[in-house]
């Protein structure tokens, strides 16, 4: 009885396990079939939906679009594109270094030196550049003719003509450096006069000593004529200001019948001041003069004709003077 009971219970468990397995497998199969069905139906649903969203054009619209495409292609700058490509190719060829054999470099060097020796000894940089450029153009033309198969009486081998032409046309700066040809840059100095019209070039100069008041009417690099009321050879002042004040003092203190100073002339140069008389005029000389109608002897510069007759005269008038009202 006990054995039969155990056996019966074992068979019951076995049957329950099989049943459970079948059920689980059935569920899995059902899920798998559902998933496959969903994927299968989506393949037809989405294309159908997409087909419903496609824009349909009329024949007139299609014709206009084709016409627009044709016009756009016709308006493309084909020549400009070709030109840009050619320029790019030239730039690439420019950047490539053309190396010439040593014997050919030596021939070029000899020819360049021969052209330079033909110049005069005082030839400037511009003349040297011009001669070298003429030689380069002639040599370039010769090399190009050789590349075309023309027979010339040339020192350039035909097989090297192509490389020489490229070196002369595109790599001249590099070739010049390789053969040791250096042409200094010519600097042209131009003096710009930015002073206002009518302004003197000496207006910016500053006299030593106390600034001169407007009533002194000081004029730099000027020398006025007049009768001396006080000789400067023995009348020295520390500055032009003091000389101007001395003129006012003399006019104020002049006795009746005496000439009153209305012109002062001062030598501010430590090297002395030039004058066409027989005296040597030194620094700080202060001449007090009188003239009914003051007249200039010299202003700013001594004329070239004057300096031809007076070799000791400087270019610039060294005196400073003024006409005052007393």
Secondary structure, DSSP 8 states (H G I E B T S, - for coil): -HHHHHHHHHHHHHHHHHHHHHHHHHHHHHHHHHHHHHHHHHHHHHHHHHHHH-----HHHHHHHHHHHHHHHHTS-HHHHHHHHHHHHHHHHHHS-----HHHHHHHHHHHHHHHHTS-TT--HHHHHHHHHHHHHHHHHHHHHHHTT-----SS-GGGHHHHHHHHHT-HHHHHHHTT--------------S-TT--TTTT---SSS---GGG-EEETEEEEEEEEE-TTS-B-SSHHHHHHHHHHHHHH--TTS----EEEEE--TT-B--SSSS-B-TTBEEEEEEEEEEEEEESB--HHHHHH-TT--SB--EEEEE---
